[in-house]
Amino acid sequence: MFELVHDPVLIKFLHSLNTELNFTTGFTWLIIAVILSMIGGAIGGIILAGKDLGYQFAAIIGSLFAPAGVIPAVIFGLFILNLLANH
């Protein structure tokens, strides 16, 4: 475990998430955004429709529908950041 934490390639990649914008970091941020939106969608589904649909079903439906709005927004935001960084 300690070898993974002290790996220079991993440290460089984690540092590049904050400093560079390339395909690898953009894809990583997209995956992180999708996972967080799925968690938020599940919580929102439970809050909004938990009693009516059942808590597990509402969480599943919420986690499936939440990334539908997040994925285009994150891609558009990364595109704008890339344009601003290059000019």
LOLO-208939 format. One record per atom (N, C-alpha, C, CB): chain; x negated, y, z negated; residue number from 1; atom name. Coordinates in nm, 2 decimals. Glycine has a CB too. Example, Ala and Ser with C-alpha at 12.3 -4.5 7.8 and 13.67 -1.06 7.14 Angstrom:
BEGIN
+-------+--------+--------+--------+-----+------+
! chain !      x !      y !      z !   n ! atom !
+-------+--------+--------+--------+-----+------+
!     A !  -1.32 !  -0.57 !  -0.78 !   1 !    N !
!     A !  -1.23 !  -0.45 !  -0.78 !   1 !   CA !
!     A !  -1.32 !  -0.33 !  -0.78 !   1 !    C !
!     A !  -1.13 !  -0.45 !  -0.90 !   1 !   CB !
!     A !  -1.28 !  -0.22 !  -0.71 !   2 !    N !
!     A !  -1.37 !  -0.11 !  -0.71 !   2 !   CA !
!     A !  -1.29 !   0.00 !  -0.79 !   2 !    C !
!     A !  -1.41 !  -0.06 !  -0.57 !   2 !   CB !
+-------+--------+--------+--------+-----+------+
// end
This chain:
BEGIN
+-------+--------+--------+--------+-----+------+
! chain !      x !      y !      z !   n ! atom !
+-------+--------+--------+--------+-----+------+
!     A !  -0.08 !  -0.12 !   0.00 !   1 !    N !
!     A !   0.00 !   0.00 !   0.00 !   1 !   CA !
!     A !  -0.09 !   0.13 !   0.00 !   1 !    C !
!     A !   0.09 !   0.00 !  -0.12 !   1 !   CB !
!     A !  -0.19 !   0.12 !  -0.08 !   2 !    N !
!     A !  -0.28 !   0.24 !  -0.09 !   2 !   CA !
!     A !  -0.36 !   0.26 !   0.04 !   2 !    C !
!     A !  -0.38 !   0.22 !  -0.20 !   2 !   CB !
!     A !  -0.38 !   0.15 !   0.12 !   3 !    N !
!     A !  -0.45 !   0.17 !   0.25 !   3 !   CA !
!     A !  -0.36 !   0.25 !   0.34 !   3 !    C !
!     A !  -0.48 !   0.03 !   0.31 !   3 !   CB !
!     A !  -0.23 !   0.22 !   0.34 !   4 !    N !
!     A !  -0.13 !   0.29 !   0.43 !   4 !   CA !
!     A !  -0.12 !   0.44 !   0.39 !   4 !    C !
!     A !   0.00 !   0.23 !   0.42 !   4 !   CB !
!     A !  -0.12 !   0.47 !   0.26 !   5 !    N !
!     A !  -0.12 !   0.61 !   0.22 !   5 !   CA !
!     A !  -0.24 !   0.69 !   0.25 !   5 !    C !
!     A !  -0.09 !   0.62 !   0.07 !   5 !   CB !
!     A !  -0.35 !   0.63 !   0.25 !   6 !    N !
!     A !  -0.48 !   0.69 !   0.28 !   6 !   CA !
!     A !  -0.53 !   0.68 !   0.42 !   6 !    C !
!     A !  -0.59 !   0.65 !   0.18 !   6 !   CB !
!     A !  -0.45 !   0.62 !   0.51 !   7 !    N !
!     A !  -0.48 !   0.60 !   0.64 !   7 !   CA !
!     A !  -0.49 !   0.74 !   0.71 !   7 !    C !
!     A !  -0.38 !   0.52 !   0.72 !   7 !   CB !
!     A !  -0.61 !   0.77 !   0.78 !   8 !    N !
!     A !  -0.62 !   0.90 !   0.84 !   8 !   CA !
!     A !  -0.53 !   0.93 !   0.96 !   8 !    C !
!     A !  -0.77 !   0.92 !   0.89 !   8 !   CB !
!     A !  -0.49 !   0.82 !   1.03 !   9 !    N !
!     A !  -0.39 !   0.84 !   1.14 !   9 !   CA !
!     A !  -0.26 !   0.88 !   1.08 !   9 !    C !
!     A !  -0.38 !   0.71 !   1.22 !   9 !   CB !
!     A !  -0.21 !   0.82 !   0.97 !  10 !    N !
!     A !  -0.08 !   0.85 !   0.91 !  10 !   CA !
!     A !  -0.09 !   1.00 !   0.86 !  10 !    C !
!     A !  -0.04 !   0.75 !   0.81 !  10 !   CB !
!     A !  -0.19 !   1.03 !   0.79 !  11 !    N !
!     A !  -0.21 !   1.17 !   0.74 !  11 !   CA !
!     A !  -0.20 !   1.27 !   0.85 !  11 !    C !
!     A !  -0.34 !   1.18 !   0.65 !  11 !   CB !
!     A !  -0.27 !   1.24 !   0.96 !  12 !    N !
!     A !  -0.27 !   1.34 !   1.07 !  12 !   CA !
!     A !  -0.13 !   1.35 !   1.13 !  12 !    C !
!     A !  -0.37 !   1.29 !   1.18 !  12 !   CB !
!     A !  -0.06 !   1.24 !   1.14 !  13 !    N !
!     A !   0.07 !   1.24 !   1.20 !  13 !   CA !
!     A !   0.17 !   1.32 !   1.11 !  13 !    C !
!     A !   0.13 !   1.10 !   1.22 !  13 !   CB !
!     A !   0.16 !   1.30 !   0.98 !  14 !    N !
!     A !   0.25 !   1.37 !   0.89 !  14 !   CA !
!     A !   0.22 !   1.52 !   0.89 !  14 !    C !
!     A !   0.23 !   1.32 !   0.74 !  14 !   CB !
!     A !   0.09 !   1.55 !   0.91 !  15 !    N !
!     A !   0.05 !   1.69 !   0.92 !  15 !   CA !
!     A !   0.10 !   1.75 !   1.05 !  15 !    C !
!     A !  -0.10 !   1.71 !   0.91 !  15 !   CB !
!     A !   0.10 !   1.67 !   1.16 !  16 !    N !
!     A !   0.15 !   1.72 !   1.29 !  16 !   CA !
!     A !   0.30 !   1.75 !   1.29 !  16 !    C !
!     A !   0.11 !   1.63 !   1.40 !  16 !   CB !
!     A !   0.37 !   1.68 !   1.20 !  17 !    N !
!     A !   0.52 !   1.70 !   1.19 !  17 !   CA !
!     A !   0.55 !   1.85 !   1.16 !  17 !    C !
!     A !   0.59 !   1.61 !   1.10 !  17 !   CB !
!     A !   0.46 !   1.91 !   1.08 !  18 !    N !
!     A !   0.48 !   2.05 !   1.04 !  18 !   CA !
!     A !   0.41 !   2.15 !   1.13 !  18 !    C !
!     A !   0.43 !   2.06 !   0.90 !  18 !   CB !
!     A !   0.32 !   2.11 !   1.20 !  19 !    N !
!     A !   0.24 !   2.21 !   1.28 !  19 !   CA !
!     A !   0.25 !   2.20 !   1.43 !  19 !    C !
!     A !   0.09 !   2.19 !   1.24 !  19 !   CB !
!     A !   0.28 !   2.09 !   1.49 !  20 !    N !
!     A !   0.29 !   2.07 !   1.63 !  20 !   CA !
!     A !   0.43 !   2.03 !   1.67 !  20 !    C !
!     A !   0.19 !   1.96 !   1.68 !  20 !   CB !
!     A !   0.46 !   2.06 !   1.80 !  21 !    N !
!     A !   0.58 !   2.02 !   1.86 !  21 !   CA !
!     A !   0.55 !   1.95 !   1.99 !  21 !    C !
!     A !   0.68 !   2.14 !   1.88 !  21 !   CB !
!     A !   0.55 !   1.81 !   1.98 !  22 !    N !
!     A !   0.53 !   1.73 !   2.10 !  22 !   CA !
!     A !   0.64 !   1.62 !   2.11 !  22 !    C !
!     A !   0.39 !   1.67 !   2.11 !  22 !   CB !
!     A !   0.62 !   1.53 !   2.20 !  23 !    N !
!     A !   0.73 !   1.43 !   2.22 !  23 !   CA !
!     A !   0.74 !   1.34 !   2.09 !  23 !    C !
!     A !   0.70 !   1.34 !   2.34 !  23 !   CB !
!     A !   0.63 !   1.30 !   2.03 !  24 !    N !
!     A !   0.63 !   1.22 !   1.91 !  24 !   CA !
!     A !   0.69 !   1.28 !   1.80 !  24 !    C !
!     A !   0.49 !   1.17 !   1.88 !  24 !   CB !
!     A !   0.65 !   1.41 !   1.77 !  25 !    N !
!     A !   0.71 !   1.48 !   1.65 !  25 !   CA !
!     A !   0.86 !   1.51 !   1.68 !  25 !    C !
!     A !   0.63 !   1.60 !   1.62 !  25 !   CB !
!     A !   0.89 !   1.55 !   1.80 !  26 !    N !
!     A !   1.03 !   1.57 !   1.83 !  26 !   CA !
!     A !   1.12 !   1.45 !   1.82 !  26 !    C !
!     A !   1.04 !   1.63 !   1.97 !  26 !   CB !
!     A !   1.07 !   1.34 !   1.86 !  27 !    N !
!     A !   1.15 !   1.21 !   1.85 !  27 !   CA !
!     A !   1.16 !   1.18 !   1.70 !  27 !    C !
!     A !   1.08 !   1.10 !   1.92 !  27 !   CB !
!     A !   1.06 !   1.20 !   1.62 !  28 !    N !
!     A !   1.06 !   1.17 !   1.48 !  28 !   CA !
!     A !   1.16 !   1.26 !   1.41 !  28 !    C !
!     A !   0.92 !   1.19 !   1.41 !  28 !   CB !
!     A !   1.16 !   1.39 !   1.44 !  29 !    N !
!     A !   1.26 !   1.48 !   1.38 !  29 !   CA !
!     A !   1.40 !   1.44 !   1.42 !  29 !    C !
!     A !   1.23 !   1.62 !   1.42 !  29 !   CB !
!     A !   1.42 !   1.39 !   1.54 !  30 !    N !
!     A !   1.55 !   1.35 !   1.59 !  30 !   CA !
!     A !   1.60 !   1.23 !   1.51 !  30 !    C !
!     A !   1.55 !   1.32 !   1.74 !  30 !   CB !
!     A !   1.51 !   1.13 !   1.49 !  31 !    N !
!     A !   1.55 !   1.02 !   1.41 !  31 !   CA !
!     A !   1.58 !   1.05 !   1.26 !  31 !    C !
!     A !   1.44 !   0.91 !   1.41 !  31 !   CB !
!     A !   1.50 !   1.14 !   1.21 !  32 !    N !
!     A !   1.53 !   1.19 !   1.07 !  32 !   CA !
!     A !   1.67 !   1.26 !   1.06 !  32 !    C !
!     A !   1.42 !   1.28 !   1.02 !  32 !   CB !
!     A !   1.70 !   1.34 !   1.16 !  33 !    N !
!     A !   1.82 !   1.42 !   1.16 !  33 !   CA !
!     A !   1.94 !   1.32 !   1.18 !  33 !    C !
!     A !   1.82 !   1.52 !   1.28 !  33 !   CB !
!     A !   1.93 !   1.22 !   1.26 !  34 !    N !
!     A !   2.04 !   1.12 !   1.28 !  34 !   CA !
!     A !   2.06 !   1.05 !   1.15 !  34 !    C !
!     A !   2.00 !   1.03 !   1.40 !  34 !   CB !
!     A !   1.96 !   1.00 !   1.08 !  35 !    N !
!     A !   1.98 !   0.93 !   0.96 !  35 !   CA !
!     A !   2.04 !   1.02 !   0.85 !  35 !    C !
!     A !   1.84 !   0.88 !   0.91 !  35 !   CB !
!     A !   2.00 !   1.14 !   0.84 !  36 !    N !
!     A !   2.06 !   1.23 !   0.74 !  36 !   CA !
!     A !   2.20 !   1.27 !   0.78 !  36 !    C !
!     A !   1.98 !   1.36 !   0.73 !  36 !   CB !
!     A !   2.23 !   1.28 !   0.91 !  37 !    N !
!     A !   2.37 !   1.31 !   0.95 !  37 !   CA !
!     A !   2.46 !   1.19 !   0.92 !  37 !    C !
!     A !   2.38 !   1.35 !   1.10 !  37 !   CB !
!     A !   2.41 !   1.07 !   0.94 !  38 !    N !
!     A !   2.49 !   0.95 !   0.91 !  38 !   CA !
!     A !   2.52 !   0.94 !   0.76 !  38 !    C !
!     A !   2.41 !   0.82 !   0.95 !  38 !   CB !
!     A !   2.43 !   0.97 !   0.68 !  39 !    N !
!     A !   2.45 !   0.97 !   0.53 !  39 !   CA !
!     A !   2.55 !   1.08 !   0.50 !  39 !    C !
!     A !   2.32 !   1.00 !   0.45 !  39 !   CB !
!     A !   2.54 !   1.20 !   0.55 !  40 !    N !
!     A !   2.64 !   1.31 !   0.53 !  40 !   CA !
!     A !   2.77 !   1.27 !   0.59 !  40 !    C !
!     A !   2.59 !   1.44 !   0.59 !  40 !   CB !
!     A !   2.78 !   1.21 !   0.70 !  41 !    N !
!     A !   2.91 !   1.17 !   0.76 !  41 !   CA !
!     A !   2.98 !   1.06 !   0.68 !  41 !    C !
!     A !   2.89 !   1.12 !   0.90 !  41 !   CB !
!     A !   2.90 !   0.97 !   0.62 !  42 !    N !
!     A !   2.96 !   0.87 !   0.53 !  42 !   CA !
!     A !   3.02 !   0.93 !   0.41 !  42 !    C !
!     A !   2.86 !   0.76 !   0.50 !  42 !   CB !
!     A !   2.94 !   1.03 !   0.35 !  43 !    N !
!     A !   2.99 !   1.09 !   0.23 !  43 !   CA !
!     A !   3.12 !   1.18 !   0.26 !  43 !    C !
!     A !   2.88 !   1.19 !   0.17 !  43 !   CB !
!     A !   3.11 !   1.25 !   0.38 !  44 !    N !
!     A !   3.23 !   1.33 !   0.42 !  44 !   CA !
!     A !   3.35 !   1.24 !   0.45 !  44 !    C !
!     A !   3.19 !   1.41 !   0.54 !  44 !   CB !
!     A !   3.33 !   1.13 !   0.51 !  45 !    N !
!     A !   3.44 !   1.04 !   0.54 !  45 !   CA !
!     A !   3.50 !   0.98 !   0.41 !  45 !    C !
!     A !   3.39 !   0.92 !   0.62 !  45 !   CB !
!     A !   3.42 !   0.95 !   0.31 !  46 !    N !
!     A !   3.47 !   0.90 !   0.19 !  46 !   CA !
!     A !   3.55 !   1.01 !   0.12 !  46 !    C !
!     A !   3.36 !   0.86 !   0.09 !  46 !   CB !
!     A !   3.50 !   1.14 !   0.12 !  47 !    N !
!     A !   3.58 !   1.25 !   0.05 !  47 !   CA !
!     A !   3.71 !   1.28 !   0.13 !  47 !    C !
!     A !   3.49 !   1.37 !   0.05 !  47 !   CB !
!     A !   3.70 !   1.28 !   0.26 !  48 !    N !
!     A !   3.82 !   1.32 !   0.33 !  48 !   CA !
!     A !   3.93 !   1.21 !   0.35 !  48 !    C !
!     A !   3.78 !   1.37 !   0.47 !  48 !   CB !
!     A !   3.89 !   1.09 !   0.37 !  49 !    N !
!     A !   3.99 !   0.99 !   0.40 !  49 !   CA !
!     A !   3.97 !   0.86 !   0.32 !  49 !    C !
!     A !   3.98 !   0.96 !   0.55 !  49 !   CB !
!     A !   3.90 !   0.87 !   0.21 !  50 !    N !
!     A !   3.87 !   0.75 !   0.14 !  50 !   CA !
!     A !   4.00 !   0.68 !   0.08 !  50 !    C !
!     A !   3.79 !   0.78 !   0.02 !  50 !   CB !
!     A !   4.09 !   0.76 !   0.03 !  51 !    N !
!     A !   4.21 !   0.70 !  -0.02 !  51 !   CA !
!     A !   4.31 !   0.65 !   0.09 !  51 !    C !
!     A !   4.29 !   0.80 !  -0.11 !  51 !   CB !
!     A !   4.31 !   0.71 !   0.20 !  52 !    N !
!     A !   4.40 !   0.67 !   0.31 !  52 !   CA !
!     A !   4.35 !   0.55 !   0.38 !  52 !    C !
!     A !   4.42 !   0.79 !   0.40 !  52 !   CB !
!     A !   4.23 !   0.55 !   0.42 !  53 !    N !
!     A !   4.17 !   0.44 !   0.50 !  53 !   CA !
!     A !   4.10 !   0.33 !   0.43 !  53 !    C !
!     A !   4.08 !   0.50 !   0.61 !  53 !   CB !
!     A !   4.06 !   0.36 !   0.31 !  54 !    N !
!     A !   3.98 !   0.27 !   0.23 !  54 !   CA !
!     A !   3.84 !   0.33 !   0.24 !  54 !    C !
!     A !   3.98 !   0.13 !   0.29 !  54 !   CB !
!     A !   3.77 !   0.32 !   0.13 !  55 !    N !
!     A !   3.64 !   0.39 !   0.11 !  55 !   CA !
!     A !   3.53 !   0.34 !   0.21 !  55 !    C !
!     A !   3.59 !   0.38 !  -0.03 !  55 !   CB !
!     A !   3.53 !   0.21 !   0.22 !  56 !    N !
!     A !   3.42 !   0.15 !   0.31 !  56 !   CA !
!     A !   3.45 !   0.18 !   0.46 !  56 !    C !
!     A !   3.41 !   0.00 !   0.29 !  56 !   CB !
!     A !   3.57 !   0.17 !   0.50 !  57 !    N !
!     A !   3.61 !   0.20 !   0.64 !  57 !   CA !
!     A !   3.59 !   0.35 !   0.67 !  57 !    C !
!     A !   3.75 !   0.16 !   0.67 !  57 !   CB !
!     A !   3.62 !   0.44 !   0.58 !  58 !    N !
!     A !   3.60 !   0.58 !   0.60 !  58 !   CA !
!     A !   3.46 !   0.61 !   0.60 !  58 !    C !
!     A !   3.67 !   0.66 !   0.48 !  58 !   CB !
!     A !   3.37 !   0.55 !   0.52 !  59 !    N !
!     A !   3.23 !   0.57 !   0.53 !  59 !   CA !
!     A !   3.17 !   0.52 !   0.66 !  59 !    C !
!     A !   3.16 !   0.50 !   0.41 !  59 !   CB !
!     A !   3.22 !   0.41 !   0.71 !  60 !    N !
!     A !   3.17 !   0.36 !   0.84 !  60 !   CA !
!     A !   3.21 !   0.45 !   0.96 !  60 !    C !
!     A !   3.22 !   0.22 !   0.87 !  60 !   CB !
!     A !   3.33 !   0.49 !   0.96 !  61 !    N !
!     A !   3.38 !   0.58 !   1.06 !  61 !   CA !
!     A !   3.31 !   0.72 !   1.06 !  61 !    C !
!     A !   3.53 !   0.60 !   1.05 !  61 !   CB !
!     A !   3.29 !   0.77 !   0.94 !  62 !    N !
!     A !   3.22 !   0.90 !   0.92 !  62 !   CA !
!     A !   3.07 !   0.89 !   0.96 !  62 !    C !
!     A !   3.23 !   0.94 !   0.77 !  62 !   CB !
!     A !   3.01 !   0.78 !   0.93 !  63 !    N !
!     A !   2.87 !   0.77 !   0.97 !  63 !   CA !
!     A !   2.85 !   0.75 !   1.12 !  63 !    C !
!     A !   2.80 !   0.66 !   0.89 !  63 !   CB !
!     A !   2.95 !   0.70 !   1.18 !  64 !    N !
!     A !   2.94 !   0.68 !   1.33 !  64 !   CA !
!     A !   2.97 !   0.81 !   1.41 !  64 !    C !
!     A !   3.04 !   0.57 !   1.37 !  64 !   CB !
!     A !   3.06 !   0.89 !   1.35 !  65 !    N !
!     A !   3.10 !   1.01 !   1.43 !  65 !   CA !
!     A !   3.01 !   1.13 !   1.40 !  65 !    C !
!     A !   3.24 !   1.05 !   1.39 !  65 !   CB !
!     A !   2.94 !   1.13 !   1.29 !  66 !    N !
!     A !   2.86 !   1.24 !   1.25 !  66 !   CA !
!     A !   2.74 !   1.27 !   1.35 !  66 !    C !
!     A !   2.80 !   1.22 !   1.11 !  66 !   CB !
!     A !   2.67 !   1.17 !   1.39 !  67 !    N !
!     A !   2.56 !   1.20 !   1.49 !  67 !   CA !
!     A !   2.60 !   1.25 !   1.62 !  67 !    C !
!     A !   2.48 !   1.07 !   1.51 !  67 !   CB !
!     A !   2.73 !   1.24 !   1.65 !  68 !    N !
!     A !   2.78 !   1.29 !   1.78 !  68 !   CA !
!     A !   2.76 !   1.44 !   1.80 !  68 !    C !
!     A !   2.92 !   1.25 !   1.80 !  68 !   CB !
!     A !   2.77 !   1.51 !   1.69 !  69 !    N !
!     A !   2.74 !   1.65 !   1.69 !  69 !   CA !
!     A !   2.60 !   1.69 !   1.66 !  69 !    C !
!     A !   2.83 !   1.72 !   1.60 !  69 !   CB !
!     A !   2.53 !   1.61 !   1.59 !  70 !    N !
!     A !   2.39 !   1.64 !   1.55 !  70 !   CA !
!     A !   2.29 !   1.62 !   1.66 !  70 !    C !
!     A !   2.36 !   1.56 !   1.42 !  70 !   CB !
!     A !   2.31 !   1.51 !   1.73 !  71 !    N !
!     A !   2.20 !   1.48 !   1.83 !  71 !   CA !
!     A !   2.19 !   1.59 !   1.94 !  71 !    C !
!     A !   2.24 !   1.35 !   1.90 !  71 !   CB !
!     A !   2.30 !   1.64 !   2.00 !  72 !    N !
!     A !   2.28 !   1.75 !   2.10 !  72 !   CA !
!     A !   2.22 !   1.87 !   2.03 !  72 !    C !
!     A !   2.41 !   1.78 !   2.17 !  72 !   CB !
!     A !   2.27 !   1.90 !   1.91 !  73 !    N !
!     A !   2.22 !   2.03 !   1.85 !  73 !   CA !
!     A !   2.07 !   2.02 !   1.82 !  73 !    C !
!     A !   2.30 !   2.05 !   1.72 !  73 !   CB !
!     A !   2.02 !   1.90 !   1.77 !  74 !    N !
!     A !   1.88 !   1.89 !   1.74 !  74 !   CA !
!     A !   1.80 !   1.89 !   1.87 !  74 !    C !
!     A !   1.85 !   1.76 !   1.66 !  74 !   CB !
!     A !   1.84 !   1.83 !   1.97 !  75 !    N !
!     A !   1.77 !   1.83 !   2.10 !  75 !   CA !
!     A !   1.76 !   1.97 !   2.15 !  75 !    C !
!     A !   1.84 !   1.74 !   2.20 !  75 !   CB !
!     A !   1.88 !   2.05 !   2.15 !  76 !    N !
!     A !   1.88 !   2.18 !   2.20 !  76 !   CA !
!     A !   1.79 !   2.27 !   2.11 !  76 !    C !
!     A !   2.02 !   2.24 !   2.19 !  76 !   CB !
!     A !   1.79 !   2.25 !   1.98 !  77 !    N !
!     A !   1.70 !   2.33 !   1.89 !  77 !   CA !
!     A !   1.55 !   2.30 !   1.91 !  77 !    C !
!     A !   1.74 !   2.30 !   1.75 !  77 !   CB !
!     A !   1.52 !   2.18 !   1.93 !  78 !    N !
!     A !   1.38 !   2.14 !   1.96 !  78 !   CA !
!     A !   1.34 !   2.20 !   2.10 !  78 !    C !
!     A !   1.36 !   1.99 !   1.96 !  78 !   CB !
!     A !   1.43 !   2.20 !   2.20 !  79 !    N !
!     A !   1.40 !   2.26 !   2.33 !  79 !   CA !
!     A !   1.37 !   2.41 !   2.31 !  79 !    C !
!     A !   1.51 !   2.24 !   2.42 !  79 !   CB !
!     A !   1.45 !   2.48 !   2.23 !  80 !    N !
!     A !   1.44 !   2.63 !   2.21 !  80 !   CA !
!     A !   1.31 !   2.65 !   2.14 !  80 !    C !
!     A !   1.55 !   2.68 !   2.13 !  80 !   CB !
!     A !   1.28 !   2.57 !   2.04 !  81 !    N !
!     A !   1.15 !   2.59 !   1.96 !  81 !   CA !
!     A !   1.03 !   2.57 !   2.06 !  81 !    C !
!     A !   1.14 !   2.49 !   1.85 !  81 !   CB !
!     A !   1.04 !   2.47 !   2.15 !  82 !    N !
!     A !   0.93 !   2.45 !   2.24 !  82 !   CA !
!     A !   0.91 !   2.57 !   2.33 !  82 !    C !
!     A !   0.96 !   2.32 !   2.32 !  82 !   CB !
!     A !   1.02 !   2.62 !   2.38 !  83 !    N !
!     A !   1.02 !   2.74 !   2.47 !  83 !   CA !
!     A !   0.95 !   2.86 !   2.39 !  83 !    C !
!     A !   1.15 !   2.78 !   2.52 !  83 !   CB !
!     A !   0.99 !   2.88 !   2.27 !  84 !    N !
!     A !   0.94 !   2.99 !   2.19 !  84 !   CA !
!     A !   0.79 !   2.97 !   2.16 !  84 !    C !
!     A !   1.02 !   3.01 !   2.06 !  84 !   CB !
!     A !   0.75 !   2.85 !   2.14 !  85 !    N !
!     A !   0.61 !   2.82 !   2.10 !  85 !   CA !
!     A !   0.52 !   2.84 !   2.22 !  85 !    C !
!     A !   0.60 !   2.68 !   2.05 !  85 !   CB !
!     A !   0.57 !   2.82 !   2.34 !  86 !    N !
!     A !   0.49 !   2.83 !   2.46 !  86 !   CA !
!     A !   0.48 !   2.97 !   2.52 !  86 !    C !
!     A !   0.54 !   2.74 !   2.57 !  86 !   CB !
!     A !   0.56 !   3.06 !   2.47 !  87 !    N !
!     A !   0.56 !   3.20 !   2.52 !  87 !   CA !
!     A !   0.51 !   3.30 !   2.42 !  87 !    C !
!     A !   0.70 !   3.24 !   2.57 !  87 !   CB !
+-------+--------+--------+--------+-----+------+
// end
